[in-house]
Amino acid sequence: MSSATPAGWLPLVDSLEPHLAPEWIRQARAHGEQPWVRLIALVDAHAQLSNPRLAEKIAATMSELAEGREDERAGWDAVREQAFADRQEVVAQLVDAASEVLSPELMPLFIRSVDPARMM
């Protein structure tokens, strides 16, 4: 495995910056030339982004609290749905970029980590 950083790595990290902790970004930038670091970072990012983020949780809670106020509830549901769609778009971008930044030897490990059922 080559220790050169793939061309797509830093643009991917840049695109993930608004969605992940500064420490994740720092480590990914500092050690992205290491193939195993890229694998671990992508699996970790996928795990973090596979769970609802704060905006989704707030909107879901506010929707529940708006019981009896259907217009308000619908507004919070729309916020939650948009936050979910935005997060799914980031996850899809990450998964699509994996084959560009991981070696063929590491791709099966990534797939097994993010979609275990696919490997069966």
MMTF fields as JSON, N, C-alpha, C and O atoms, coordinates in Angstrom:
{
  "mmtfVersion": "1.0.0",
  "mmtfProducer": "UNKNOWN",
  "numBonds": 479,
  "numAtoms": 480,
  "numGroups": 120,
  "numChains": 1,
  "numModels": 1,
  "chainsPerModel": [1],
  "groupsPerChain": [120],
  "chainIdList": ["A"],
  "bondAtomList": [4, 2, 8, 6, 12, 10, 16, 14, 20, 18, 24, 22, 28, 26, 32, 30, 36, 34, 40, 38, 44, 42, 48, 46, 52, 50, 56, 54, 60, 58, 64, 62, 68, 66, 72, 70, 76, 74, 80, 78, 84, 82, 88, 86, 92, 90, 96, 94, 100, 98, 104, 102, 108, 106, 112, 110, 116, 114, 120, 118, 124, 122, 128, 126, 132, 130, 136, 134, 140, 138, 144, 142, 148, 146, 152, 150, 156, 154, 160, 158, 164, 162, 168, 166, 172, 170, 176, 174, 180, 178, 184, 182, 188, 186, 192, 190, 196, 194, 200, 198, 204, 202, 208, 206, 212, 210, 216, 214, 220, 218, 224, 222, 228, 226, 232, 230, 236, 234, 240, 238, 244, 242, 248, 246, 252, 250, 256, 254, 260, 258, 264, 262, 268, 266, 272, 270, 276, 274, 280, 278, 284, 282, 288, 286, 292, 290, 296, 294, 300, 298, 304, 302, 308, 306, 312, 310, 316, 314, 320, 318, 324, 322, 328, 326, 332, 330, 336, 334, 340, 338, 344, 342, 348, 346, 352, 350, 356, 354, 360, 358, 364, 362, 368, 366, 372, 370, 376, 374, 380, 378, 384, 382, 388, 386, 392, 390, 396, 394, 400, 398, 404, 402, 408, 406, 412, 410, 416, 414, 420, 418, 424, 422, 428, 426, 432, 430, 436, 434, 440, 438, 444, 442, 448, 446, 452, 450, 456, 454, 460, 458, 464, 462, 468, 466, 472, 470, 476, 474],
  "bondOrderList": [1, 1, 1, 1, 1, 1, 1, 1, 1, 1, 1, 1, 1, 1, 1, 1, 1, 1, 1, 1, 1, 1, 1, 1, 1, 1, 1, 1, 1, 1, 1, 1, 1, 1, 1, 1, 1, 1, 1, 1, 1, 1, 1, 1, 1, 1, 1, 1, 1, 1, 1, 1, 1, 1, 1, 1, 1, 1, 1, 1, 1, 1, 1, 1, 1, 1, 1, 1, 1, 1, 1, 1, 1, 1, 1, 1, 1, 1, 1, 1, 1, 1, 1, 1, 1, 1, 1, 1, 1, 1, 1, 1, 1, 1, 1, 1, 1, 1, 1, 1, 1, 1, 1, 1, 1, 1, 1, 1, 1, 1, 1, 1, 1, 1, 1, 1, 1, 1, 1],
  "groupList": [{"groupName": "MET", "atomNameList": ["N", "CA", "C", "O"], "elementList": ["N", "C", "C", "O"], "formalChargeList": [0, 0, 0, 0], "bondAtomList": [1, 0, 2, 1, 3, 2], "bondOrderList": [1, 1, 2], "singleLetterCode": "M", "chemCompType": "L-PEPTIDE LINKING"}, {"groupName": "SER", "atomNameList": ["N", "CA", "C", "O"], "elementList": ["N", "C", "C", "O"], "formalChargeList": [0, 0, 0, 0], "bondAtomList": [1, 0, 2, 1, 3, 2], "bondOrderList": [1, 1, 2], "singleLetterCode": "S", "chemCompType": "L-PEPTIDE LINKING"}, {"groupName": "ALA", "atomNameList": ["N", "CA", "C", "O"], "elementList": ["N", "C", "C", "O"], "formalChargeList": [0, 0, 0, 0], "bondAtomList": [1, 0, 2, 1, 3, 2], "bondOrderList": [1, 1, 2], "singleLetterCode": "A", "chemCompType": "L-PEPTIDE LINKING"}, {"groupName": "THR", "atomNameList": ["N", "CA", "C", "O"], "elementList": ["N", "C", "C", "O"], "formalChargeList": [0, 0, 0, 0], "bondAtomList": [1, 0, 2, 1, 3, 2], "bondOrderList": [1, 1, 2], "singleLetterCode": "T", "chemCompType": "L-PEPTIDE LINKING"}, {"groupName": "PRO", "atomNameList": ["N", "CA", "C", "O"], "elementList": ["N", "C", "C", "O"], "formalChargeList": [0, 0, 0, 0], "bondAtomList": [1, 0, 2, 1, 3, 2], "bondOrderList": [1, 1, 2], "singleLetterCode": "P", "chemCompType": "L-PEPTIDE LINKING"}, {"groupName": "GLY", "atomNameList": ["N", "CA", "C", "O"], "elementList": ["N", "C", "C", "O"], "formalChargeList": [0, 0, 0, 0], "bondAtomList": [1, 0, 2, 1, 3, 2], "bondOrderList": [1, 1, 2], "singleLetterCode": "G", "chemCompType": "PEPTIDE LINKING"}, {"groupName": "TRP", "atomNameList": ["N", "CA", "C", "O"], "elementList": ["N", "C", "C", "O"], "formalChargeList": [0, 0, 0, 0], "bondAtomList": [1, 0, 2, 1, 3, 2], "bondOrderList": [1, 1, 2], "singleLetterCode": "W", "chemCompType": "L-PEPTIDE LINKING"}, {"groupName": "LEU", "atomNameList": ["N", "CA", "C", "O"], "elementList": ["N", "C", "C", "O"], "formalChargeList": [0, 0, 0, 0], "bondAtomList": [1, 0, 2, 1, 3, 2], "bondOrderList": [1, 1, 2], "singleLetterCode": "L", "chemCompType": "L-PEPTIDE LINKING"}, {"groupName": "VAL", "atomNameList": ["N", "CA", "C", "O"], "elementList": ["N", "C", "C", "O"], "formalChargeList": [0, 0, 0, 0], "bondAtomList": [1, 0, 2, 1, 3, 2], "bondOrderList": [1, 1, 2], "singleLetterCode": "V", "chemCompType": "L-PEPTIDE LINKING"}, {"groupName": "ASP", "atomNameList": ["N", "CA", "C", "O"], "elementList": ["N", "C", "C", "O"], "formalChargeList": [0, 0, 0, 0], "bondAtomList": [1, 0, 2, 1, 3, 2], "bondOrderList": [1, 1, 2], "singleLetterCode": "D", "chemCompType": "L-PEPTIDE LINKING"}, {"groupName": "GLU", "atomNameList": ["N", "CA", "C", "O"], "elementList": ["N", "C", "C", "O"], "formalChargeList": [0, 0, 0, 0], "bondAtomList": [1, 0, 2, 1, 3, 2], "bondOrderList": [1, 1, 2], "singleLetterCode": "E", "chemCompType": "L-PEPTIDE LINKING"}, {"groupName": "HIS", "atomNameList": ["N", "CA", "C", "O"], "elementList": ["N", "C", "C", "O"], "formalChargeList": [0, 0, 0, 0], "bondAtomList": [1, 0, 2, 1, 3, 2], "bondOrderList": [1, 1, 2], "singleLetterCode": "H", "chemCompType": "L-PEPTIDE LINKING"}, {"groupName": "ILE", "atomNameList": ["N", "CA", "C", "O"], "elementList": ["N", "C", "C", "O"], "formalChargeList": [0, 0, 0, 0], "bondAtomList": [1, 0, 2, 1, 3, 2], "bondOrderList": [1, 1, 2], "singleLetterCode": "I", "chemCompType": "L-PEPTIDE LINKING"}, {"groupName": "ARG", "atomNameList": ["N", "CA", "C", "O"], "elementList": ["N", "C", "C", "O"], "formalChargeList": [0, 0, 0, 0], "bondAtomList": [1, 0, 2, 1, 3, 2], "bondOrderList": [1, 1, 2], "singleLetterCode": "R", "chemCompType": "L-PEPTIDE LINKING"}, {"groupName": "GLN", "atomNameList": ["N", "CA", "C", "O"], "elementList": ["N", "C", "C", "O"], "formalChargeList": [0, 0, 0, 0], "bondAtomList": [1, 0, 2, 1, 3, 2], "bondOrderList": [1, 1, 2], "singleLetterCode": "Q", "chemCompType": "L-PEPTIDE LINKING"}, {"groupName": "ASN", "atomNameList": ["N", "CA", "C", "O"], "elementList": ["N", "C", "C", "O"], "formalChargeList": [0, 0, 0, 0], "bondAtomList": [1, 0, 2, 1, 3, 2], "bondOrderList": [1, 1, 2], "singleLetterCode": "N", "chemCompType": "L-PEPTIDE LINKING"}, {"groupName": "LYS", "atomNameList": ["N", "CA", "C", "O"], "elementList": ["N", "C", "C", "O"], "formalChargeList": [0, 0, 0, 0], "bondAtomList": [1, 0, 2, 1, 3, 2], "bondOrderList": [1, 1, 2], "singleLetterCode": "K", "chemCompType": "L-PEPTIDE LINKING"}, {"groupName": "PHE", "atomNameList": ["N", "CA", "C", "O"], "elementList": ["N", "C", "C", "O"], "formalChargeList": [0, 0, 0, 0], "bondAtomList": [1, 0, 2, 1, 3, 2], "bondOrderList": [1, 1, 2], "singleLetterCode": "F", "chemCompType": "L-PEPTIDE LINKING"}],
  "groupTypeList": [0, 1, 1, 2, 3, 4, 2, 5, 6, 7, 4, 7, 8, 9, 1, 7, 10, 4, 11, 7, 2, 4, 10, 6, 12, 13, 14, 2, 13, 2, 11, 5, 10, 14, 4, 6, 8, 13, 7, 12, 2, 7, 8, 9, 2, 11, 2, 14, 7, 1, 15, 4, 13, 7, 2, 10, 16, 12, 2, 2, 3, 0, 1, 10, 7, 2, 10, 5, 13, 10, 9, 10, 13, 2, 5, 6, 9, 2, 8, 13, 10, 14, 2, 17, 2, 9, 13, 14, 10, 8, 8, 2, 14, 7, 8, 9, 2, 2, 1, 10, 8, 7, 1, 4, 10, 7, 0, 4, 7, 17, 12, 13, 1, 8, 9, 4, 2, 13, 0, 0],
  "groupIdList": [1, 2, 3, 4, 5, 6, 7, 8, 9, 10, 11, 12, 13, 14, 15, 16, 17, 18, 19, 20, 21, 22, 23, 24, 25, 26, 27, 28, 29, 30, 31, 32, 33, 34, 35, 36, 37, 38, 39, 40, 41, 42, 43, 44, 45, 46, 47, 48, 49, 50, 51, 52, 53, 54, 55, 56, 57, 58, 59, 60, 61, 62, 63, 64, 65, 66, 67, 68, 69, 70, 71, 72, 73, 74, 75, 76, 77, 78, 79, 80, 81, 82, 83, 84, 85, 86, 87, 88, 89, 90, 91, 92, 93, 94, 95, 96, 97, 98, 99, 100, 101, 102, 103, 104, 105, 106, 107, 108, 109, 110, 111, 112, 113, 114, 115, 116, 117, 118, 119, 120],
  "secStructList": [7, 7, 7, 1, 7, 7, 6, 6, 2, 2, 2, 2, 2, 2, 2, 2, 4, 4, 4, 1, 7, 2, 2, 2, 2, 2, 2, 2, 2, 2, 2, 6, 6, 1, 2, 2, 2, 2, 2, 2, 2, 2, 2, 2, 2, 2, 2, 2, 2, 6, 1, 7, 7, 2, 2, 2, 2, 2, 2, 2, 2, 2, 2, 2, 2, 6, 6, 6, 7, 2, 2, 2, 2, 2, 2, 2, 2, 2, 2, 2, 2, 2, 2, 2, 2, 2, 2, 2, 2, 2, 2, 2, 2, 2, 2, 2, 2, 2, 2, 2, 2, 1, 7, 6, 6, 6, 2, 2, 2, 2, 2, 2, 2, 2, 7, 4, 4, 4, 4, 7],
  "xCoordList": [0.828, 0.0, 0.879, 1.872, 0.5, 1.253, 1.012, -0.06, 2.047, 1.871, 1.604, 1.636, 1.344, 0.99, -0.484, -1.323, -0.783, -2.165, -2.903, -2.47, -4.004, -4.77, -5.284, -5.574, -5.392, -5.822, -7.17, -7.397, -8.06, -9.388, -9.505, -10.563, -8.443, -8.543, -8.79, -9.762, -7.938, -8.098, -9.388, -10.02, -9.813, -11.13, -12.269, -13.224, -12.167, -13.185, -13.172, -14.225, -11.99, -11.876, -12.458, -13.184, -12.134, -12.684, -14.209, -14.854, -14.779, -16.243, -16.888, -18.047, -16.152, -16.668, -16.464, -17.058, -15.637, -15.284, -16.49, -16.481, -17.529, -18.664, -19.46, -20.288, -19.212, -20.043, -19.345, -19.994, -18.038, -17.279, -16.464, -16.234, -16.04, -15.301, -13.95, -13.348, -13.475, -12.163, -11.032, -10.114, -11.088, -10.045, -10.045, -8.982, -11.236, -11.314, -10.651, -9.858, -10.977, -10.426, -8.91, -8.184, -8.439, -6.991, -6.247, -5.226, -6.765, -6.122, -6.163, -5.179, -7.296, -7.439, -6.468, -5.871, -6.314, -5.368, -3.915, -3.082, -3.626, -2.25, -1.736, -0.54, -2.627, -2.171, -2.83, -2.781, -3.437, -4.148, -3.294, -3.817, -1.98, -1.12, -1.052, -0.605, -1.493, -1.47, -2.763, -3.839, -2.687, -3.907, -4.807, -6.027, -4.223, -5.043, -5.716, -6.828, -5.058, -5.675, -6.886, -7.929, -6.759, -7.908, -9.064, -10.21, -8.781, -9.836, -10.515, -11.741, -9.729, -10.295, -11.079, -12.162, -10.554, -11.234, -12.569, -13.567, -12.594, -13.848, -14.88, -16.06, -14.456, -15.392, -15.922, -17.113, -15.051, -15.478, -16.443, -17.472, -16.124, -17.011, -18.367, -19.405, -18.361, -19.614, -20.447, -21.658, -19.799, -20.522, -21.127, -22.278, -20.363, -20.879, -22.053, -23.062, -21.913, -22.931, -24.136, -25.129, -24.063, -25.187, -26.221, -27.294, -25.898, -26.819, -27.371, -26.689, -28.601, -29.166, -28.264, -27.691, -28.164, -27.363, -28.251, -29.455, -27.661, -28.377, -29.593, -30.649, -29.469, -30.601, -31.796, -32.938, -31.535, -32.62, -33.261, -34.485, -32.455, -32.968, -33.791, -34.854, -33.296, -34.038, -35.373, -36.412, -35.348, -36.585, -37.584, -38.782, -37.107, -38.01, -38.65, -39.848, -37.848, -38.377, -39.367, -40.438, -39.021, -39.911, -41.211, -42.27, -41.147, -42.361, -43.261, -44.474, -42.657, -43.439, -44.063, -45.199, -43.33, -43.83, -44.915, -45.647, -45.014, -46.006, -47.34, -48.131, -47.589, -48.851, -50.033, -50.103, -50.945, -52.119, -51.922, -52.88, -50.691, -50.39, -49.814, -48.602, -50.705, -50.299, -49.399, -48.503, -49.607, -48.733, -47.307, -46.342, -47.189, -45.871, -45.219, -44.034, -46.006, -45.497, -45.007, -43.938, -45.79, -45.401, -44.096, -43.264, -43.922, -42.676, -41.472, -40.437, -41.607, -40.501, -40.236, -39.084, -41.298, -41.109, -40.349, -39.512, -40.638, -39.931, -38.453, -37.587, -38.165, -36.773, -36.051, -34.931, -36.698, -36.092, -35.847, -34.774, -36.831, -36.689, -35.574, -34.845, -35.424, -34.35, -32.986, -32.032, -32.893, -31.635, -31.257, -30.086, -32.243, -32.004, -31.506, -30.527, -32.166, -31.771, -30.358, -29.563, -30.055, -28.711, -27.655, -26.597, -27.955, -27.006, -26.828, -25.708, -27.907, -27.821, -26.985, -26.263, -27.079, -26.28, -24.788, -23.974, -24.432, -23.034, -22.557, -21.442, -23.381, -23.018, -22.802, -21.837, -23.686, -23.552, -22.268, -21.583, -21.947, -20.712, -19.501, -18.564, -19.52, -18.421, -18.272, -17.165, -19.376, -19.332, -18.853, -18.043, -19.347, -18.927, -17.438, -16.775, -16.91, -15.5, -14.561, -13.367, -15.08, -14.216, -13.364, -12.179, -13.939, -13.171, -12.062, -11.121, -12.165, -11.126, -9.985, -8.864, -10.258, -9.231, -8.733, -7.793, -9.356, -8.896, -8.37, -8.857, -7.383, -6.825, -7.816, -8.702, -7.674, -8.558, -8.498, -9.475, -7.358, -7.229, -8.048, -8.516, -8.221, -8.935, -10.431, -11.199, -10.85, -12.275, -13.175, -14.211, -12.82, -13.692, -13.841, -14.898, -12.798, -12.885, -13.816, -14.578, -13.766, -14.673, -16.118, -16.992, -16.354, -17.716, -18.217, -19.362, -17.383, -17.784, -18.118, -19.021, -17.403, -17.623, -18.893, -19.6, -19.189, -20.336, -21.602, -22.702, -21.46, -22.638, -22.375, -22.178, -22.371, -22.021, -22.899, -22.422, -24.168, -25.067, -24.651, -24.887, -24.042, -23.613, -22.522, -22.394, -21.745, -20.638, -21.085, -20.29, -22.327, -22.796, -23.216, -23.639],
  "yCoordList": [-1.171, 0.0, 1.242, 1.325, 2.175, 3.409, 4.301, 4.283, 5.091, 6.024, 7.438, 8.389, 7.594, 8.906, 9.181, 8.285, 10.421, 10.792, 10.882, 11.623, 10.154, 10.239, 11.662, 12.385, 12.047, 13.408, 13.765, 14.926, 12.805, 13.098, 13.183, 13.552, 12.851, 12.795, 14.166, 14.337, 15.127, 16.434, 17.137, 17.762, 17.069, 17.633, 16.942, 17.598, 15.637, 14.928, 15.403, 15.679, 15.5, 15.977, 17.388, 17.696, 18.238, 19.601, 19.588, 20.373, 18.702, 18.647, 18.093, 18.393, 17.294, 16.729, 17.657, 17.445, 18.672, 19.549, 20.138, 20.172, 20.605, 21.164, 20.132, 20.493, 18.868, 17.814, 16.999, 16.222, 17.165, 16.351, 17.243, 18.419, 16.67, 17.415, 17.89, 17.24, 19.017, 19.522, 18.505, 18.46, 17.697, 16.679, 15.649, 15.223, 15.243, 14.302, 14.917, 14.264, 16.167, 16.852, 16.977, 16.726, 17.36, 17.512, 16.207, 16.182, 15.122, 13.816, 13.365, 12.844, 13.568, 13.148, 13.907, 13.328, 15.182, 15.975, 15.613, 15.509, 15.426, 15.19, 13.812, 13.64, 12.838, 11.461, 10.786, 9.563, 11.574, 11.018, 10.295, 9.606, 10.438, 9.701, 8.217, 7.403, 7.872, 6.48, 5.776, 6.188, 4.731, 4.049, 3.573, 3.707, 3.017, 2.51, 3.646, 3.481, 4.789, 5.95, 6.396, 6.711, 6.426, 6.798, 5.845, 6.28, 4.545, 3.562, 3.81, 3.89, 3.93, 4.127, 5.43, 5.477, 6.471, 7.772, 7.688, 8.237, 7.007, 6.896, 6.061, 6.411, 4.978, 4.153, 4.954, 4.896, 5.694, 6.51, 7.606, 7.822, 8.294, 9.349, 8.767, 9.361, 7.616, 6.973, 6.648, 6.868, 6.129, 5.79, 7.044, 7.025, 8.12, 9.357, 9.906, 10.329, 9.897, 10.489, 9.574, 9.994, 8.369, 7.441, 7.628, 7.025, 8.454, 8.739, 10.146, 11.03, 10.362, 11.712, 12.734, 12.487, 13.886, 14.977, 15.865, 15.633, 16.859, 17.71, 18.384, 18.449, 18.883, 19.56, 18.624, 19.035, 17.374, 16.397, 16.125, 16.04, 15.99, 15.696, 16.864, 16.664, 18.075, 19.249, 19.334, 19.532, 19.186, 19.299, 18.208, 18.476, 16.989, 15.91, 16.216, 16.009, 16.701, 17.032, 18.187, 18.127, 19.226, 20.378, 19.984, 20.52, 19.058, 18.567, 17.861, 18.071, 17.028, 16.342, 17.332, 17.147, 18.37, 19.367, 20.259, 20.932, 20.262, 21.102, 20.381, 20.735, 19.394, 18.642, 19.615, 20.479, 19.445, 20.302, 21.574, 22.304, 21.843, 23.014, 22.486, 22.492, 22.032, 21.278, 22.05, 21.456, 23.355, 24.128, 24.162, 23.999, 24.373, 24.39, 23.012, 22.888, 21.999, 20.627, 20.311, 19.727, 20.699, 20.453, 21.173, 20.644, 22.373, 23.114, 22.402, 22.283, 21.923, 21.188, 19.873, 19.46, 19.21, 17.976, 18.254, 17.453, 19.39, 19.754, 20.025, 19.648, 20.676, 20.923, 19.604, 19.412, 18.695, 17.385, 16.613, 16.039, 16.599, 15.872, 16.447, 15.693, 17.774, 18.383, 18.071, 17.789, 18.122, 17.785, 16.332, 16.025, 15.44, 14.034, 13.891, 13.186, 14.547, 14.464, 15.016, 14.445, 16.115, 16.693, 15.727, 15.56, 15.09, 14.132, 12.931, 12.451, 12.443, 11.299, 11.637, 10.784, 12.864, 13.304, 13.268, 12.862, 13.688, 13.658, 12.213, 11.898, 11.335, 9.919, 9.314, 8.581, 9.616, 9.088, 9.595, 8.844, 10.852, 11.424, 10.691, 10.376, 10.42, 9.713, 8.307, 7.886, 7.592, 6.226, 6.231, 5.391, 7.166, 7.255, 7.555, 7.034, 8.385, 8.777, 7.688, 7.72, 6.73, 5.706, 4.986, 4.748, 4.642, 3.901, 4.745, 4.202, 6.06, 6.945, 7.146, 7.454, 6.976, 7.279, 6.045, 6.134, 4.906, 3.659, 2.723, 2.718, 1.945, 0.971, -0.171, -0.374, -0.918, -2.073, -3.092, -3.794, -3.172, -4.114, -3.684, -4.526, -2.364, -1.862, -1.687, -1.623, -1.608, -1.407, -2.472, -2.124, -3.766, -4.764, -4.547, -4.829, -4.052, -3.777, -2.606, -2.623, -1.588, -0.457, -0.923, -0.597, -1.677, -2.157, -3.02, -2.876, -3.908, -4.766, -3.941, -4.294, -2.854, -2.016, -1.185, -1.01, -0.669, 0.227, -0.489, 0.034, -1.684, -2.44, -3.932, -4.64, -4.413, -5.829, -6.813, -7.872, -6.49, -7.416, -7.617, -8.684, -6.623, -6.707, -7.757, -8.322, -8.015, -8.958, -10.411, -11.329, -10.627, -11.998, -12.647, -13.803],
  "zCoordList": [0.0, 0.0, 0.0, 0.722, -0.802, -0.93, 0.281, 0.886, 0.621, 1.722, 1.205, 1.986, -0.074, -0.622, -0.353, -0.446, -0.02, 0.23, -1.094, -1.977, -1.268, -2.511, -2.738, -1.785, -3.982, -4.334, -3.722, -3.379, -3.578, -3.07, -1.561, -1.052, -0.826, 0.627, 1.258, 1.994, 0.985, 1.631, 1.214, 2.066, -0.053, -0.371, 0.397, 0.811, 0.582, 1.362, 2.808, 3.382, 3.395, 4.772, 4.882, 5.827, 3.911, 3.915, 3.886, 4.581, 3.087, 2.987, 4.251, 4.539, 5.001, 6.248, 7.442, 8.499, 7.284, 8.403, 9.131, 10.362, 8.432, 9.176, 9.973, 10.81, 9.717, 10.297, 11.385, 12.085, 11.532, 12.482, 13.413, 13.131, 14.507, 15.525, 15.003, 14.148, 15.514, 15.094, 15.27, 14.451, 16.317, 16.529, 15.404, 14.954, 14.945, 13.824, 12.595, 11.916, 12.316, 11.149, 11.271, 10.309, 12.437, 12.651, 12.411, 11.725, 12.98, 12.799, 11.338, 10.814, 10.695, 9.294, 8.396, 7.488, 8.647, 7.843, 8.16, 7.259, 9.435, 9.852, 9.446, 9.211, 9.363, 9.151, 7.942, 7.809, 7.072, 5.925, 4.919, 4.043, 5.025, 4.096, 4.445, 3.636, 5.643, 6.092, 5.689, 6.122, 4.876, 4.423, 5.556, 5.47, 6.619, 7.725, 8.48, 8.98, 8.567, 9.217, 8.412, 8.986, 7.088, 6.25, 6.472, 6.591, 6.532, 6.767, 8.117, 8.195, 9.156, 10.49, 10.541, 11.125, 9.945, 9.946, 9.212, 9.678, 8.07, 7.318, 8.063, 8.084, 8.665, 9.439, 10.626, 10.931, 11.289, 12.42, 11.97, 12.61, 10.885, 10.371, 9.997, 10.293, 9.353, 8.971, 10.211, 10.224, 11.244, 12.476, 13.109, 13.545, 13.16, 13.746, 12.94, 13.506, 11.627, 10.76, 10.543, 9.947, 11.003, 10.863, 11.969, 11.934, 12.934, 14.034, 13.888, 13.369, 14.34, 14.254, 14.939, 15.999, 14.292, 14.83, 15.704, 15.816, 16.306, 17.247, 16.617, 17.246, 15.398, 14.748, 14.61, 14.818, 14.261, 14.138, 15.498, 15.6, 16.526, 17.859, 18.4, 18.988, 18.198, 18.658, 17.933, 18.562, 16.617, 15.838, 16.232, 16.324, 16.464, 16.868, 18.221, 18.414, 19.138, 20.466, 20.389, 20.993, 19.658, 19.538, 18.849, 19.178, 17.901, 17.247, 18.258, 18.277, 19.09, 20.123, 21.098, 21.533, 21.437, 22.388, 21.782, 22.507, 20.464, 19.781, 19.618, 18.744, 20.431, 20.357, 20.428, 21.302, 19.488, 19.432, 18.621, 18.366, 18.216, 17.384, 16.075, 15.861, 15.211, 14.032, 13.073, 12.473, 12.911, 12.027, 12.571, 11.825, 13.865, 14.499, 14.4, 14.087, 14.667, 14.587, 13.176, 13.001, 12.175, 10.782, 10.445, 9.708, 10.983, 10.753, 11.331, 10.674, 12.574, 13.19, 12.47, 12.334, 12.007, 11.241, 9.952, 9.539, 9.311, 8.082, 8.37, 7.58, 9.494, 9.883, 10.103, 9.628, 10.826, 11.103, 9.811, 9.621, 8.931, 7.666, 6.813, 6.167, 6.795, 6.013, 6.618, 5.893, 7.948, 8.614, 8.344, 8.123, 8.363, 8.046, 6.612, 6.366, 5.67, 4.255, 4.056, 3.309, 4.719, 4.614, 5.14, 4.534, 6.278, 6.859, 5.953, 5.774, 5.384, 4.468, 3.24, 2.724, 2.776, 1.629, 1.965, 1.135, 3.17, 3.594, 3.711, 3.294, 4.268, 4.386, 2.996, 2.782, 2.067, 0.704, 0.053, -0.641, 0.273, -0.282, 0.283, -0.451, 1.579, 2.227, 1.642, 1.306, 1.523, 0.992, -0.461, -0.852, -1.25, -2.651, -2.776, -3.673, -1.89, -1.965, -1.462, -1.758, -0.708, -0.107, -1.144, -0.908, -2.27, -3.275, -3.899, -4.479, -3.784, -4.307, -3.32, -3.724, -2.035, -1.028, -0.279, 0.511, -0.524, 0.083, -0.995, -2.126, -0.634, -1.565, -1.768, -0.938, -2.86, -3.087, -1.949, -1.689, -1.277, -0.165, 1.051, 1.817, 1.226, 2.399, 2.166, 3.126, 0.919, 0.633, 1.252, 1.819, 1.165, 1.805, 3.315, 3.88, 3.96, 5.401, 5.66, 6.627, 4.808, 4.934, 4.748, 5.551, 3.699, 3.41, 4.557, 4.982, 5.058, 6.175, 7.409, 8.168, 7.612, 8.779, 8.681, 9.673, 7.483, 7.354, 6.922, 7.1, 6.353, 5.887, 6.046, 5.058, 7.3, 7.534, 6.779, 6.373, 6.583, 5.895, 4.448, 3.883, 3.847, 2.449, 2.251, 1.165, 3.283, 3.182, 3.365, 3.164, 3.738, 3.978, 2.707, 2.714]
}
